[in-house]
Amino acid sequence: MLNKVLCLLALLALTACSQTSTTHTPPSQPAHNTTPDLAGVGGVTPRFEPPSRIGNKDYVVFGQDYKVWNGIDNYVEEGTASWYGPGFHGLYTSNGELYDQESISAAHKNLPLPSYLKVTNLDNGQAIVVRVNDRGPFHGDRILDLSHGAASRLGIVGPGTAHVRVELIKVPRPANADEIIARHEARTIQLMATSSASKAEAAASPLRREYGDAVRIVSANEVFRLQVGPLEKDKAEAALRRLRSNGYQQAFFVN
């Protein structure tokens, strides 16, 4: 995962690299679109999602160039998968979400965020559909890092790694795609993060008079984050300016 690196968001904000290592180009793929057989396969339900606002630019980790395969239609690969869990629960993933170790998710070095994969454990035949929302693994030649929840379903937690096959699931663009994209462009502002629930609630109370139900406290891993949103893009930008002028100079947009 990219949050295994010293500064997640700083790394993802790096400009596109002028050179791309050939070891990080997609493996040879069939010329025609292939649809994985999902009959009887559990996990998450693939759905249309616009690309995440962050995490989809080429980047560098430990001096190595990584290219994001934006626009990829076909991808099938076999290799070693591992998993990650408690040490990262509640931290930000590479696309700006909070990592839930019991979700059915995964980290991949190159796929667009988010993406959906069918993952088959070739050691025991178990398969699951996962949502890719993070970067990694940056350890050896592993091709996928699974959440604890996904690894448990695939029987990987005990041994730690497994030989897997991963297959990209392309989700068709629905009729209401424009509406989905508009909701995606809405923004949420984070004002503070504290270990004190009472401190977060005290700060939230006066804000509710202006922003109503848009004010929320998100808790994870004993950290309480005071947020306002989601708001339409223009309203969110105006709200951020007001909040910064009213004492929340460190307020920022979250994904």
N, C-alpha and C positions, 0 to 999 in steps of 0.2 A: 504494500500500500504506500501511496505517496506520503501519507502522514507518518510513515516510519522514518521519513527523512527529516532533517532538522527544521525546515520551514516549508510546510505544505503549500500554502497559498503563494508564497514567493516563488517557489519552483514552477508552479503552474502558470504564473504570470509572465514567465520568460518568453521572449519572442521566439518565433519559429527558427529552427536551426537551419543553417545553410547547407549542412551535409546530413544525410540520413544513412545510418548503418544498414547494410544489407541484411544483417541478422534480425532486423525489426521491420521487414517488409512482409506482407501476408504470404503464407505458404501457397504453393500452386493450387489453384482452385478450379472447379469445373466451369466451363464457359457459360452454362445455363444455370438459372436460379434453381436451387434445391431447397425443399421444405422438409425439415426434420419430422419424423413420425412422432407425434406427441400422444398417441393413443395410450391411455393408462399411465401417463407420466404426471406426477404431482409437482408441487412447488408453486411458484407464482404464476399468475395469468398474464401472458404478454399483452400489452396494450400500447396504443400509439402515444408517444411522448416526444415533444420537441427536444432538440439537443440541449443539454444543460448549458447555462450561461458561462460556467467556468469548467475547466478540466478537458476541453476539447482542442487545445492548441499543442503543437509539438513542444517537447520539453527536454530537459537535461537532468539526469540524476547520476551523481558520482562520476561526472565527466562523460557519461554515455548519452548519446542522442537517441531519443524515442520519437517516432512519428505516429500521430493519431490517424487511423484509417477512416477518416471521414468519407461518407458516401459508399462504404463497402456493402456489397450485396450478398456475397458468398464467403463463407469462412468455415472450414472444418479442419481440425488439427488434433493430433494425439500427442500426449506428453504427460508430465508429472504435475499434479495439483497438490497444494498444501492448504492449510487453513490458518486463520487468525482470529483472536477472540478477546479475552478479558482486558488486556492491556490497552486496547483501542476502543472499547465500548464507550460511547458517549462523545468521542472525538469526531472531528469533521472528516468526511470522506472527500475524495478529490473533486466531486461535483457539488460540494457545499452542503451535503446532508449530514445529519448526525448518524454515526454508525451504531447500529443495533446488532450486537453479536448473534442474537437469536433470529434475526431476519433471514430470508433466503436470498442472499446476495453474494456478490463476488467482486474481485479486483482483477483487472486485466491491464497489461501494459499499453495496448494499442487500440482497442475497440472504442468507438464513440460512446460517450456517456449521455444517457443510459443506453444499454443494449440488453438483449435477452439471449440466453444461451441454453440449449439442452446439454447437460453434462452427464455423461455416462461413466460410471466407475467400471473400468474394464476388468478389474480384479474380482468383482462380485456381481456385475450385471445390473446394479441398481442405477436408476436415472432420475434426474430432477431438472426442472426449469428454474434458472436463477436470473436475477436482475443484476447487471454489472453497473456499479456506481462508484468504483474506486480504482486506483492505479496500483499496479504491482502484479506479481511479486518480483522483487529485485534481488532474488537469491538464486544463484546458480542458473540452471536452465528450466526452472519451473514455469509453466505457462498460465497458471491460474491460482489465485488465492481465494478460498471459499470462506464465507462466514461460518461461525461455529454451528449455527442452525442448519445450514446447507450441508456442512461436512457430517453432521450427525445423521442426517437423512441418507447420506451416501455411504456411511460406514467408514469414514476416513479419520474421525477424531482419534481413535485408539492408535492406529499405525502412524498417523501424522501426515502421510502422503499416500497417493495412489496414482496408478496409471489411468488416465481418463481420455475420453474423446469429447471434444467440445464442438458444438454445431450452432452457428448463428441462426436466430429466428428473426426473419424480416416481417415486421408488422405492417399490414396494408394501411394506407392513409384513409381515414374514415371521412364520411360526408361532413362531419362537424369539426374538421381539423382546424379551421380558422378560429373557431370558438375556443378550442383547446389551447391553441397558440396564444390567444389573447390572455387567457387565464395564466398561462405560463409566464407571460411578461409582467404580471403583477409583482410587486416588490414588497418585501418584509424588512423592517428596520430593527436592528438589535441595539438596545440602549445600554444594557449592562449585563454582566454575569457575576453571580455571587453565590457563596455557599450558604447564605442566610435566606430562608424562605420568607421570613418576616420583613427583611430589608427589601426584597423584591416586591412584595405585596404593598409595602408602604409607598414605594415609588410608583407603583401601578395605579393606585387609587386616584390621584389628581389627574392622571392622563386619561382615565376612563371618561371624565366629564367632556373631553374634547373628541376622543377617538372611539369611545364606546366599546363594542365587542371586539374591535380590532386590536385592543390591548390584551396581551396574553403572556403567561409565564410558562415557559417550556422547561421542564426539569428532566435531567438525565445525569446519572453517575454522581448524584448529590450536588449538582451545579444547577442553579436557577437562573434562566436567561429571560430578561424582560424584553419583549418584542412588541412592535406595532405593525399589524398587517395581516394578510396581504392587502395592499392598496393598488389601485390602478397606477400605471407607471408615472404619469404626470403628477398625480396626487401624492404619490410616495416621494417623489423628488422634492416637492414643496414641503411635505411634512418633515423630511430629513433636514432641510434648511432651517425650519422653525425650531426643531428639537435641538439642533446644534447651537442655535442662538440663545436657547433657553437653558443652557447649562449642560447639555449632553454632547459635549464637543467630540467625544469618541464614538458617537453613534455611527452605524454603518449598515449597508445592505447585506442581508444574508440571502442565500439561494432559496 
